[in-house]
Amino acid sequence: MTAPLSFPRQHARTQRFSLGAPRGFAVAPDGSRVAFLRSRTGTDRANLLWVLDLDEGREYAAADPAALLSGADEELPPEERARRERTREGSSGVVGYAVDAAVEIAAFALSGRLFAAELRAGTARELPVPGPVVDPRPSPDGRHIAYVSQGRLRVVPADAAPGAGTDAAGTPGDRSLAEPDGPDVTWGLAEFIAAEEMGRYRGFWWSPDSDRVLAARADDSPVQRWWIADPAHPDREPAEVAYPAAGTPNASVGLALLGLDGSRTDVTWDHERYPYLARVHWSAAGPPLLLVQSRDQRAQRYLTVDTKTGATSTLHADEDARWVELATGSPAWTPDGRLVRVADEGGARRLFVGDRALTEAPLHVRAVLDIGEDDVLFSASGEDLHDIGVYRAWYRGSGDQGGWERVGQRPYPSVSSAVRGGAVTVLSHACLERPGAQTEVVRLEADGGETWLAAVGSYAATPVLATSPRLALSGERRIPCAVLLPNGYQEGDGPLPVLMDPYGGPHGQRVVAAHNAHLTGQWFADQGFAVITADGRGTPGRSPDWEKAIHRDLAAVVLQDQVDALQGLAGRFPLDLDRVAIRGWSFGGYLAGLAVLRRPDVFHAAVVGAPVTDQRLYDTHYTERYLGHPGEDPALYAANSLVGDGGLVGAAEQHRPMMIVHGLADDNVAVAHTLRLSSALLAAGRPHEVLPLSGVTHMTPQEQVAENLLLLQVDFLKRSLGMRG
């Protein structure tokens, strides 16, 4: 009889219970079918491309990577490996795809090879083109597929097949639209900063008429080079990485309109003043629409492109004394040609169509999901910050007087998302009461309400433990917190050692109404801790002022909120304040390091995972948004770092145990951060533990690594707090 999996092993094997869950939806505008990705089981890493036929009520696989690769293992080209690292993609198989306007053709890459799927027929075939292939995308009319190969932007007819009369590539009509004009130039790919920090993961966009492509040209030659070695394999050459650290040059990014007839028209704007290309939108409702930002991110411009000349005109401008926040899905056009944007105005993050605001507080708009003939579909949080819903707001028609309604209303808080095509919408809901997420297909009625059509099944594994987080607001600032106690804990069992488990920083809300978000915290709680996750100032979802309170002060603000959250909960939960630990990864690792170095009176041990320890070593777009340019105020950078040129920064005299964990192959937060912290601790005579992870990046998808990381952290925390094993 097979022994049941432990939670750490199950958590690792299922990639945090994400495997087997449907995702990556595309809905046909005629409402006949839904395409999506899903693996066959909750432990299978390989995604298939599936189709749900709504007319016949059946699911079928349109692309099976095992069959298409004849059972061979995937071999990822460096460009695809980098793209997956930026998107934090840890699965395999079909991890992404793009469709034509009718959702009849899907294009995707496997092992650097180009495949196209006929979604109606449920068949897929390879198009033999020069490789390795990255980010293939069909034209809206489905007749061509554009893709990137070795920095070149190429295009091939979607119905092409190898045979007599082909060109050197082996496929009729396959040709290059743009060739790199330098060794560090690529066409059609998002540069590092766009993908890592702006949420722009693509570098080319088809015209609505399918006759041209608007493509980004990225030149990395100005960017400094870092070298990431693998000490476990000294025979291998270090990997060269173009990394734009704070205060150093970024990649030079431009745009050009490339015609299938071989024409080229360069797009012009004030690159010196607005070097960041943050968003691109091109639809039949208007000319290409660009969103460009200044380097300090206090100003951005919405530009329209003249497709004949490449000249741009300013349509709208946003400015903020702190920074202008980017929003997913914005800007865009309504079908009748009005600008859709999200902006911080009137104390809220609001949705605008033209000059009219469609939302106001307490809604905090998070993303634009779809734009219909009469309404805008968007996600937002309200007064209950952990409750993230899907909403629709009307900008004309019967709802022209304003207002909004929640889509997929539930009697309990949830975390919801949606994808729409025509009148059909795929809704996914996660909640606290049950693991995973429910996915359903509904038809949104013109005047409000919805009609259920179908469910999309999930094969995700069921966790071996249950969790019931207590959500609470703590302290004068009403800091959102989730508190987890051991399963079976009784009131008379006495106070518990505390484990603070935050991310605690920008773009990282952790206190949410989703069961799976609290599973790891519950496992730590079951080891004998009271686990607290606190979303202090700087985390998203509340208000612009809350989110931007960390401007020019990353360290003190976030640390104080962790202290206040802990102390505010002390009288309400069984907390032993003489034994308080903290753990975190990335920004959470930075916060954990801050906690034990600067507030050892409160925090008694820390697990510091992949921390940013010297702000000068992190990237431009992220760091300069909060701290400005390091050349203008180097003292500010030092004050917000754990280490500086003189060693530890702001550290109290009292020493607390610290375990520092870092992947040696991390190209986002380089291992230099941990090495500098360790060197400074050693110079100060402070014992500490360092756990280097060979071959591991900023993610930890490897099963054994992910499992053992949890076990080693618990062992360290119990030893450090004097707990029994």
Stockholm file with secondary structure:
# STOCKHOLM 1.0

chainA/1-725         MTAPLSFPRQHARTQRFSLGAPRGFAVAPDGSRVAFLRSRTGTDRANLLWVLDLDEGREYAAADPAALLSGADEELPPEERARRERTREGSSGVVGYAVDAAVEIAAFALSGRLFAAELRAGTARELPVPGPVVDPRPSPDGRHIAYVSQGRLRVVPADAAPGAGTDAAGTPGDRSLAEPDGPDVTWGLAEFIAAEEMGRYRGFWWSPDSDRVLAARADDSPVQRWWIADPAHPDREPAEVAYPAAGTPNASVGLALLGLDGSRTDVTWDHERYPYLARVHWSAAGPPLLLVQSRDQRAQRYLTVDTKTGATSTLHADEDARWVELATGSPAWTPDGRLVRVADEGGARRLFVGDRALTEAPLHVRAVLDIGEDDVLFSASGEDLHDIGVYRAWYRGSGDQGGWERVGQRPYPSVSSAVRGGAVTVLSHACLERPGAQTEVVRLEADGGETWLAAVGSYAATPVLATSPRLALSGERRIPCAVLLPNGYQEGDGPLPVLMDPYGGPHGQRVVAAHNAHLTGQWFADQGFAVITADGRGTPGRSPDWEKAIHRDLAAVVLQDQVDALQGLAGRFPLDLDRVAIRGWSFGGYLAGLAVLRRPDVFHAAVVGAPVTDQRLYDTHYTERYLGHPGEDPALYAANSLVGDGGLVGAAEQHRPMMIVHGLADDNVAVAHTLRLSSALLAAGRPHEVLPLSGVTHMTPQEQVAENLLLLQVDFLKRSLGMRG
#=GR chainA/1-725 SS CCCCCCHHHHHHHTTTTTTTCCEEEEECTTSSEEEEEEESSTTCCEEEEEEEETTTTEEEEEECHHHHTTTCCCCCCHHHHHHHHHTTCCCEESCCCEECTTSCEEEEEETTEEEEEETTTTEEEEECCSSCCEEEEECTTSSEEEEEETTEEEEEETTCCCCTTCCTTSSTTCEEEECCSSTTEEESSCCHHIIIIICCCCCEEECTTSSEEEEEEEECTTSCEEEECCTTCTTSCCEEEECCBTTSCCCEEEEEEEETTSCEEEECCCTTTCCEEEEEECCTTSSCEEEEECTTSSEEEEEEECTTTCCEEEEEEEECSSCCCCCBTCSEECTTSCEEEEEEETTEEEEEETTEECCCTTCEEEEEEEECSSEEEEEEECSSTTCEEEEEEESSGGGTTCCEEEESCCSSCCEEEEEEETTEEEEEEECSSSSSEEEEEEEECTTSCEEEEEEECCCCCCCSSCCCCEEEEETTTTEEEEEECCTTCCGGGCCEEEEECCCCSTTCCCCCSCGGGGHHHHHHHHTTCEEEEECCTTCSSSCHHHHGGGTTCHHHHHHHHHHHHHHHHTTTTTEEEEEEEEEEETHHHHHHHHHHHHCTTTCCEEEEESCCCCGGGSBHHHHHHHHCCTTTCHHHHHHTSSEETTEESSCCSSCCCEEEEEETTCSSSCTHHHHHHHHHHHHTTCCCEEEEETTCCSSCCCHHHHHHHHHHHHHHHHHHHTCCC
#=GC SS_cons         CCCCCCHHHHHHHTTTTTTTCCEEEEECTTSSEEEEEEESSTTCCEEEEEEEETTTTEEEEEECHHHHTTTCCCCCCHHHHHHHHHTTCCCEESCCCEECTTSCEEEEEETTEEEEEETTTTEEEEECCSSCCEEEEECTTSSEEEEEETTEEEEEETTCCCCTTCCTTSSTTCEEEECCSSTTEEESSCCHHIIIIICCCCCEEECTTSSEEEEEEEECTTSCEEEECCTTCTTSCCEEEECCBTTSCCCEEEEEEEETTSCEEEECCCTTTCCEEEEEECCTTSSCEEEEECTTSSEEEEEEECTTTCCEEEEEEEECSSCCCCCBTCSEECTTSCEEEEEEETTEEEEEETTEECCCTTCEEEEEEEECSSEEEEEEECSSTTCEEEEEEESSGGGTTCCEEEESCCSSCCEEEEEEETTEEEEEEECSSSSSEEEEEEEECTTSCEEEEEEECCCCCCCSSCCCCEEEEETTTTEEEEEECCTTCCGGGCCEEEEECCCCSTTCCCCCSCGGGGHHHHHHHHTTCEEEEECCTTCSSSCHHHHGGGTTCHHHHHHHHHHHHHHHHTTTTTEEEEEEEEEEETHHHHHHHHHHHHCTTTCCEEEEESCCCCGGGSBHHHHHHHHCCTTTCHHHHHHTSSEETTEESSCCSSCCCEEEEEETTCSSSCTHHHHHHHHHHHHTTCCCEEEEETTCCSSCCCHHHHHHHHHHHHHHHHHHHTCCC
//
